Amino acid sequence: METTNTSNQMSNTTVNPAEYLNLEEKQDIRLTSAELANLWSGFMSSSLKECVAKYLLAQVQDEEISGVLEYALHIARQHGQTISAIYQKEQHPLPRGFTDEDVNINAPRLFTDQFILSYMEFMAEIRINGYATALTMTARTDIRKYFTECLASAAELYNKTASVILAKGLYLRAPQIPIPDRVDFAKKRSFMTGFLGERRPLTSLEISHIFSRAKTNFLRKALFTGFAQVAKSEQVRDYMFRGRDIAIKQIEVLSSLLIKNGLPMPATWDSGVLQSTEAPFSDKLKLHNVRIFNAMEIGNLGKAISVGIRHDVAVTFTRLTAEVAKYSEDGVNILIDNAWLEEPPQAADPDALKRKMH
């Protein structure tokens, strides 16, 4: 059995906000729109993750999982402080983000420890994807240094989480397939055929994407169920139940693809949701958390479509993408209707400039 060390010592990948303010001190290099966007998104997500980690840390029972949460809370706070320092130097207004008003750490336990561990695994995956994208869109030296450190800490969080999952025997492994005995090349265009005629077996790429999307939907189902259970607004409650139903449907679709090809579907835990009806988070935070999940899922489905897969599998992924995209849009509309959607930095409005000139 694999073991893990979840001591409370923090990694040397964490950052000192002051380090980033001196790298280009002698140069007056303005932030680009991409840098502004990623710093803003980073601040918003870090403040959300800090609220969530504080609640989960107050409720978790397992010491090893507690160690993972302590590290997650530490880096969320550190990243928020660093962006605040950069904003102050750039004379940029500080976003509101999420505060203590959005979390009640004294609310009863809503999720099991096993769910918390799986949630942290997925949030670490989101961090890695987000920071990798931000780094490749960034030019300024100090901001690149910051996102490089963020990416390193996100990878460490993922590894800490995965080690605990493995040590507890909870890791959901993708199906195993035979190791090929030779290199082969597709000889017919029927390699892509999936609707008519003889279908080839699923490739390892197809299996990995189908399995991962099914695994994520088990997590989404539990998250939506818990959030619906403690939602204060009927509108938000209905939205969460709808998300749960979409996740259940997508699990069935993805699992059937595996079963039809003689492969096992992902095993899963129990519901992961306890009986509490007292909200640990504001409806605003819950909707934003779901929005982050939706964005990640749309991106992952897009990657799955892009790998050159069997037509029937590609069509399935395309349909699931459209379903999640529509659900995500409806969630954004609820945020707007309730004045919960904080606007990111925007380009100058040319019409407004014209009006000022007249």
URTA-V573860 format. One record per residue. N is the residue number from 0. OMEGA is omega in whole degrees, -180 to 180 (999 if undefined). Layout:
n=N omega=OMEGA
n=N omega=OMEGA
This chain:
n=0 omega=-179
n=1 omega=-179
n=2 omega=-178
n=3 omega=176
n=4 omega=-178
n=5 omega=178
n=6 omega=-177
n=7 omega=178
n=8 omega=-179
n=9 omega=-174
n=10 omega=175
n=11 omega=175
n=12 omega=179
n=13 omega=-164
n=14 omega=173
n=15 omega=-175
n=16 omega=-177
n=17 omega=-177
n=18 omega=-172
n=19 omega=-174
n=20 omega=-177
n=21 omega=-173
n=22 omega=-179
n=23 omega=-174
n=24 omega=-176
n=25 omega=-179
n=26 omega=179
n=27 omega=-178
n=28 omega=-178
n=29 omega=176
n=30 omega=175
n=31 omega=178
n=32 omega=179
n=33 omega=180
n=34 omega=176
n=35 omega=-178
n=36 omega=-176
n=37 omega=174
n=38 omega=179
n=39 omega=179
n=40 omega=179
n=41 omega=179
n=42 omega=-179
n=43 omega=-177
n=44 omega=179
n=45 omega=179
n=46 omega=176
n=47 omega=-179
n=48 omega=178
n=49 omega=179
n=50 omega=-178
n=51 omega=-178
n=52 omega=179
n=53 omega=179
n=54 omega=-178
n=55 omega=179
n=56 omega=179
n=57 omega=-173
n=58 omega=-175
n=59 omega=-178
n=60 omega=-176
n=61 omega=-176
n=62 omega=-180
n=63 omega=177
n=64 omega=176
n=65 omega=178
n=66 omega=177
n=67 omega=-179
n=68 omega=178
n=69 omega=179
n=70 omega=179
n=71 omega=178
n=72 omega=-179
n=73 omega=-177
n=74 omega=176
n=75 omega=178
n=76 omega=-178
n=77 omega=-180
n=78 omega=177
n=79 omega=179
n=80 omega=-179
n=81 omega=179
n=82 omega=177
n=83 omega=179
n=84 omega=178
n=85 omega=179
n=86 omega=-180
n=87 omega=179
n=88 omega=-178
n=89 omega=-177
n=90 omega=179
n=91 omega=178
n=92 omega=-179
n=93 omega=177
n=94 omega=177
n=95 omega=180
n=96 omega=-178
n=97 omega=-174
n=98 omega=178
n=99 omega=177
n=100 omega=-176
n=101 omega=-178
n=102 omega=174
n=103 omega=-175
n=104 omega=180
n=105 omega=177
n=106 omega=180
n=107 omega=178
n=108 omega=178
n=109 omega=-175
n=110 omega=176
n=111 omega=178
n=112 omega=-180
n=113 omega=176
n=114 omega=-179
n=115 omega=-180
n=116 omega=179
n=117 omega=177
n=118 omega=-180
n=119 omega=177
n=120 omega=-178
n=121 omega=178
n=122 omega=175
n=123 omega=176
n=124 omega=178
n=125 omega=178
n=126 omega=-178
n=127 omega=180
n=128 omega=-178
n=129 omega=-178
n=130 omega=176
n=131 omega=177
n=132 omega=-179
n=133 omega=-179
n=134 omega=-177
n=135 omega=178
n=136 omega=-171
n=137 omega=179
n=138 omega=-171
n=139 omega=-173
n=140 omega=-177
n=141 omega=-179
n=142 omega=175
n=143 omega=178
n=144 omega=180
n=145 omega=-178
n=146 omega=174
n=147 omega=178
n=148 omega=178
n=149 omega=-180
n=150 omega=179
n=151 omega=-180
n=152 omega=177
n=153 omega=178
n=154 omega=179
n=155 omega=177
n=156 omega=179
n=157 omega=-179
n=158 omega=176
n=159 omega=-178
n=160 omega=-180
n=161 omega=180
n=162 omega=178
n=163 omega=179
n=164 omega=180
n=165 omega=-179
n=166 omega=-179
n=167 omega=179
n=168 omega=-175
n=169 omega=-175
n=170 omega=178
n=171 omega=-176
n=172 omega=176
n=173 omega=-180
n=174 omega=176
n=175 omega=178
n=176 omega=-179
n=177 omega=173
n=178 omega=-178
n=179 omega=-180
n=180 omega=178
n=181 omega=174
n=182 omega=-179
n=183 omega=180
n=184 omega=177
n=185 omega=-175
n=186 omega=-178
n=187 omega=177
n=188 omega=177
n=189 omega=175
n=190 omega=-178
n=191 omega=-175
n=192 omega=179
n=193 omega=-176
n=194 omega=-176
n=195 omega=177
n=196 omega=-177
n=197 omega=178
n=198 omega=173
n=199 omega=175
n=200 omega=176
n=201 omega=175
n=202 omega=178
n=203 omega=178
n=204 omega=-180
n=205 omega=-180
n=206 omega=-177
n=207 omega=-180
n=208 omega=178
n=209 omega=-179
n=210 omega=-177
n=211 omega=-180
n=212 omega=175
n=213 omega=179
n=214 omega=180
n=215 omega=-179
n=216 omega=172
n=217 omega=178
n=218 omega=179
n=219 omega=179
n=220 omega=-179
n=221 omega=-180
n=222 omega=-179
n=223 omega=179
n=224 omega=179
n=225 omega=-179
n=226 omega=177
n=227 omega=-177
n=228 omega=-176
n=229 omega=-180
n=230 omega=180
n=231 omega=-178
n=232 omega=177
n=233 omega=179
n=234 omega=179
n=235 omega=179
n=236 omega=179
n=237 omega=179
n=238 omega=180
n=239 omega=177
n=240 omega=177
n=241 omega=177
n=242 omega=177
n=243 omega=-179
n=244 omega=177
n=245 omega=180
n=246 omega=179
n=247 omega=-180
n=248 omega=-178
n=249 omega=174
n=250 omega=-180
n=251 omega=-179
n=252 omega=-177
n=253 omega=179
n=254 omega=180
n=255 omega=176
n=256 omega=179
n=257 omega=-176
n=258 omega=179
n=259 omega=-180
n=260 omega=175
n=261 omega=-178
n=262 omega=-180
n=263 omega=173
n=264 omega=-180
n=265 omega=169
n=266 omega=180
n=267 omega=177
n=268 omega=174
n=269 omega=-173
n=270 omega=-179
n=271 omega=-176
n=272 omega=178
n=273 omega=-168
n=274 omega=-176
n=275 omega=174
n=276 omega=178
n=277 omega=-172
n=278 omega=173
n=279 omega=-177
n=280 omega=174
n=281 omega=176
n=282 omega=177
n=283 omega=-179
n=284 omega=-179
n=285 omega=-180
n=286 omega=179
n=287 omega=177
n=288 omega=177
n=289 omega=178
n=290 omega=177
n=291 omega=178
n=292 omega=-179
n=293 omega=-180
n=294 omega=180
n=295 omega=-178
n=296 omega=177
n=297 omega=178
n=298 omega=180
n=299 omega=177
n=300 omega=176
n=301 omega=176
n=302 omega=-179
n=303 omega=-180
n=304 omega=-171
n=305 omega=-172
n=306 omega=178
n=307 omega=-170
n=308 omega=179
n=309 omega=-173
n=310 omega=-177
n=311 omega=178
n=312 omega=179
n=313 omega=179
n=314 omega=177
n=315 omega=179
n=316 omega=179
n=317 omega=179
n=318 omega=179
n=319 omega=178
n=320 omega=-180
n=321 omega=-180
n=322 omega=179
n=323 omega=180
n=324 omega=178
n=325 omega=178
n=326 omega=180
n=327 omega=179
n=328 omega=179
n=329 omega=176
n=330 omega=177
n=331 omega=178
n=332 omega=176
n=333 omega=177
n=334 omega=-180
n=335 omega=-178
n=336 omega=-178
n=337 omega=-179
n=338 omega=-180
n=339 omega=-177
n=340 omega=178
n=341 omega=-176
n=342 omega=175
n=343 omega=176
n=344 omega=-176
n=345 omega=175
n=346 omega=177
n=347 omega=179
n=348 omega=-178
n=349 omega=179
n=350 omega=178
n=351 omega=178
n=352 omega=178
n=353 omega=-179
n=354 omega=179
n=355 omega=-177
n=356 omega=-178
n=357 omega=999
